[in-house]
Amino acid sequence: MDPPYWQTAGYGVDFGIEQYVRMAELMRTIKGKAILSINDHPDIRAIFGEFQMEEVGIDYMVGGGGKAAARIELIIYS
């Protein structure tokens, strides 16, 4: 899963915190496995705290131009 980053502007869609809570519920109950990539934020860590997480460094650039900013992304596994 690759949802919009939490509390990051520019996606143009309404994606509230309840959507992440629902994803965690689905990851908890599906018969298979799921992998989620998302920005590292305390709210996200709290919602998905029961799952295995891996921190991955990324260079984040909006719109394909300008200066890249180093960020941490979480890869979360069910």
C-alpha positions as CSV (number, residue, x, y, z in Angstrom):
1,M,0.0,0.0,0.0
2,D,1.2,3.5,-0.8
3,P,-1.3,6.0,0.6
4,P,-0.8,9.8,0.8
5,Y,1.8,10.8,3.3
6,W,0.2,11.9,6.6
7,Q,0.0,15.7,7.1
8,T,1.7,16.4,3.8
9,A,0.0,18.9,1.4
10,G,-0.3,18.6,-2.3
11,Y,-2.2,15.3,-2.9
12,G,-5.5,17.0,-3.7
13,V,-7.5,14.2,-2.0
14,D,-9.2,14.0,1.4
15,F,-7.4,11.3,3.3
16,G,-8.1,11.6,7.0
17,I,-6.5,9.8,10.0
18,E,-9.4,7.4,10.0
19,Q,-8.2,6.0,6.7
20,Y,-4.8,5.0,8.3
21,V,-6.7,3.5,11.2
22,R,-8.8,1.4,8.8
23,M,-5.6,0.3,6.9
24,A,-4.2,-1.0,10.2
25,E,-7.4,-2.8,10.9
26,L,-7.2,-4.4,7.5
27,M,-3.6,-5.4,7.9
28,R,-4.5,-7.0,11.2
29,T,-7.3,-9.1,9.8
30,I,-6.4,-10.1,6.2
31,K,-5.5,-13.7,5.5
32,G,-2.4,-12.7,3.5
33,K,0.4,-10.2,4.1
34,A,0.6,-6.5,3.4
35,I,3.4,-4.0,3.0
36,L,2.8,-0.3,3.6
37,S,5.2,2.6,2.7
38,I,4.5,5.9,4.5
39,N,6.2,8.9,5.9
40,D,7.7,8.7,9.4
41,H,5.3,10.5,11.8
42,P,4.5,9.9,15.4
43,D,0.8,9.4,14.6
44,I,1.7,6.8,12.0
45,R,4.0,5.0,14.5
46,A,1.2,4.9,17.0
47,I,-1.5,3.6,14.6
48,F,0.8,0.9,13.2
49,G,2.8,0.3,16.3
50,E,2.0,-3.5,16.6
51,F,3.6,-4.2,13.2
52,Q,7.2,-4.7,12.1
53,M,8.7,-1.4,10.8
54,E,11.8,-0.6,8.9
55,E,13.2,2.9,8.4
56,V,14.4,3.8,5.0
57,G,16.2,7.0,4.1
58,I,14.9,8.7,1.0
59,D,15.6,12.0,-0.9
60,Y,12.2,13.6,-1.2
61,M,11.6,16.0,-4.1
62,V,8.2,17.6,-5.0
63,G,7.3,17.9,-8.7
64,G,10.6,16.5,-10.0
65,G,12.6,19.7,-9.6
66,G,14.4,21.8,-7.1
67,K,16.5,20.6,-4.2
68,A,15.9,17.2,-2.6
69,A,15.3,16.9,1.1
70,A,16.5,13.9,3.1
71,R,13.6,12.1,4.9
72,I,12.8,8.9,6.6
73,E,10.1,6.6,5.2
74,L,8.6,3.7,7.1
75,I,8.1,0.3,5.5
76,I,5.5,-1.5,7.6
77,Y,4.9,-5.2,7.4
78,S,1.9,-7.3,8.5
